[in-house]
Amino acid sequence: MKVYKSDYTVKQLYKDTYAITDSGLGQGKVFMYLLVGKEKALLVDSGFGLLDLKAIIGSITDKQVICVCTHGHVDHALGACQFSQAFIHSKDFDVYRKHSSPELLNEMATKGLTLKPGKSKLNNPSYINLVEKMVKKSYPELKSLDDIKHFDLGERIITWYHVPGHTQGTIAFIDKSNSTAFDADACAPGAWLFLDESSPLPLYLEELKKYQAFLKEQGINKRYVGHSGKALREKYLGQLIRCTEIAISKPKKGIKMKTLLGNARIVFAGGSLLFCKRHEDEV
């Protein structure tokens, strides 16, 4: 019988910067990023919460860890409960509460986000144990980072930039000294824009263009996202902008798909793809 467990990997991206993957419930890897300064460390996103993050990070650094979440979804924020200092944008408080609720966690585990798990998986004791571990855990409120301008890690300053769209509280963390942004699901290839908490496409397009201009102004030439460990260059953001423009101009274009969190149409265009609301579901 197959044994299901939450697994991880650690990879150094560049000096004092690491990518930690979380396999969660086997529904796709999510990437967290550990940024280490002379005095403190910053963990960008915290996965599904099934890993012992303190032990994993302890094998890398013994510095105090501050946890920050790019947004409140289940695969990015549930591990934050392991840290005494954990922050999220206040506009994602409600999203975090929903995604840490026993009701949604149970539904996600039994129905899957996009594909329903097979009977053998649902009846597997090790999988059932993983689900119970998530559902029964206590997920306290996170602190607001709205009024925090930056995090001083000791000779390393990390700032943040608000990129509403995927959710209204989605943010990117900026490591200007290394010309790098960590923006998770904000504008990754295959961005999800069909959720209740997502922006309408015209507003999302506006924010993407603002973010693109900001990155250029700050000299940021690479981005790390939530579900790929590869550094993305500027062209990928440009491709997503083009894809969004086409999705707006052709509202019936795309492949229909049902997910646990809503109905989507998948638009392939401009060298990118976008999961957005169906024409009939647009408000």
N, C-alpha and C positions, 0 to 999 in steps of 0.2 A: 504494500500500500504506500502510495506517495506521501511523503511528509511535507506539509506546507509550513514555511517559516518566513518571517520577515528577515531579509538578508540585506547586506550593504557592501559597498566598495568605497575605498578612499583613493583619491588621485591628486597629486600636487599639480596645479595648473601653472603657477609661477611662484616666485618667492613669497613665502608666508601666506599662500592662498591655496585652498584645497576644495575639491568637489567631493561630496559625500552622496552616494546614491542610496535610495530607500526603495525596496521592491514592494513594500506595503502588502496588499492582499493579492498580489500577482496580477494587478490590472494596469501594469505599466510602471516603469521606474520614474521616480521624481528626484531631482537634483537639489541638494542643499549646498551652500557655499560657506566655508569658514575662512574668515579674514583675520589674521593675527597681527597685532601691533606689538610695541615694546612693553605695554602695560596690560592691555586687555585684548580679548578676541570678540569678533562679531559673527554670529551665526545667522546667515540669511536664509530664511525658511527652515522648517523643522519636520517636514515629512508627515507620515501618517501617525506618528506617535508610538509605534510598536518597537522601535529600536531603543537601546540604551544609549542615548546620545551623549550623555555625560561621560560614559566609559569610552566611547569611540573618540570623542574630542580629547579626552584625557590622554589618549595614546599619541596625540599630536602636540598638545600644549597643556601646561598647568595654569595658564592665565585665566582670570575671571572671564566668564562668557556672558555676553549680552545677546539675547535672541530677538531677532526682528523678523516679521512676516510680511512678504510682499502683498499678500491678500489672505482672506479668511477661509479659503477652501480646504476641504478635508485632507488633501494630499500635501498641503503647504503649511498648515498652522497647528495641527493637533499635537505635535511633539513639543510645542512651546510650554506646555504645562510642566515640563521637567526643569524649567529654569526660574530662578527668582526674579530675573528681569526679562520680561518678554513684551514686545511692543507691536502694535498694528495701527493702521490708520482708523480713526473713529468711524469713518463711513463704511467700514467693513465689520463693525461690531455685530450687526444682525446676521451677516453672512456667516461669521464664525460661530455664532450661537446655533444657527441652523445646521451647519456642517459638523458640529460636535454633539448634536442631539442623538439620543439612542434610536429614535425613530428613523432618521435618515441613515445612520450607520448600519442598522439592521437591513434596511431596504437596499442600500448599496451593496452589502455583502451577499445578499440572496439574489438580487436581480442584476447586479453589475451596472457599471456606469453606461456602457454601450452594448456589451454582450453578456447575456445571462450565463453564469457559471453552470457547468454540467452537474448532473446528479451525483456523480462520483466525488466531485469536489465538495458539494454542499453536504454530503453525508460523511465526509472524511473528518475524523476526530481532531486532527491537528488543525484543519481549517476552521472547524467550529470553535476551537480554543482560541485561535487568533481573533475571530470575530467577537467572542465574549470578552476578550482582553480589551478590545477597542471600546465596546459598548459600555462596559462597567467602569471604565476609567473616569476620574473626575477631571473636568476641563474648566478651570477657573477663568474668570474674565481676564482679558489681556489689557495692558496699559496703552493709553493713547500716545502716539508719537507726534501728533499734530504740531505741538509747540516745541519739539526738539529739532533744532536746526542741523545738528551734526552729531556724530559719535567720534570722540577723540580716543583712539586706541593706543596712543603713545607713538608719536612720530608717524602717525597714519590717520588721516581724517576721512571719514566716510559720511557723505551727505545723501540726501534722498530727493526724488523728484516724483510728483504725483502724475500718474498716467491713467486716468479713469477710462474705462471701456470694458474690459473683461469683467471687472467689478468696479463699483464706484470708488472703492478705497485702494485700488491697485497702485503700488508704488515701485519705483526702481531705485536701487542703491548704487551710488556713484563712487568709484575708487579713482578719483581724478589723477592721483599720483602715478597710477598704472594705466591710465587711459582706458578704463574698463567700467562697464555697467553690468549690473545683475538685475534683470527685469523679469525673470520668471515667465509668467503667462501673458504679460502685458502686450507684447507684440511679437510673439514667437510664430514660426511657421505653423499654420494650422490653428490659429487663435480661435478660441470659443467666444462668440458674440451672440449666442442665442439664449442665454440664461436670463432669468427674471431680473437679475442684478446687473445685466450688461447694458451698455449704452446703445441707442439707435446708431446705425451705421454712419450717418452724416456727422454726428458728434464724435464718434470714434475716429473717423478720418481726420477731423479737425485736431484732435489730441495727438494722433500719430504724426502729423506734420509739425506740430509744436515740439514734440519730443525729438523728432529728427533734427530740427533747427537747434534745439538745446544741445544735443550731442555734438553737433558740428561746432557750435560755439565753444563748448568745453574741451574740444579736442579728444573726444571719446571715439575710439576707432574699433572697439570690439565689445560684444555683448555676450553674456552667458544667460541662458534661458532655463526654464523649469524642467524640460523633458528631453534635453540633449546636452551632452557634455562638451560639445564643440563650440568654439568661439565663433560667433557670427559677425561678419563684416557689414559695412553700411548697406551694401546692395540688397541684403535680405529685408531690411526695413523698407527700402524703396519698392521692392517687389510686393510686400504686403500692402503698402499704400496703393499701388496700382490695382491690386486684386480687390481692395475695398472700393475703389472708384468704380470698377466694373460691376461689382455686386450691387452697388447703388444704381447704376445706370441700367442694369438688366435685372430687375427684381424677381423675375421668374426663372432666372438662370440657376442651375445647380442640381445636385443629386439629393433627394430627400433621405433623411435618416432620423430614427427615433432613438432617444436616449432616456435614461432615468431622470435627467434634469430638464428635459424639454425636447421639442422637435426642432430639427435643424435642416438647413440646406447647405451642401458643401459646394463651394464655388472654387474652381481651379482657374486661375487667370494670372497674367503678369508674372509667371514663374513662381507663384505661391498658391496657397489655398487658405480658405477661411470658412469657419463653421458659423453661419449666421441664421437669423430667424427666417422662417419661410414667409413668402409673400403674404399668405393668408393670415399669418400670425402677427404681422407687423402692426404696431399701434399707430 
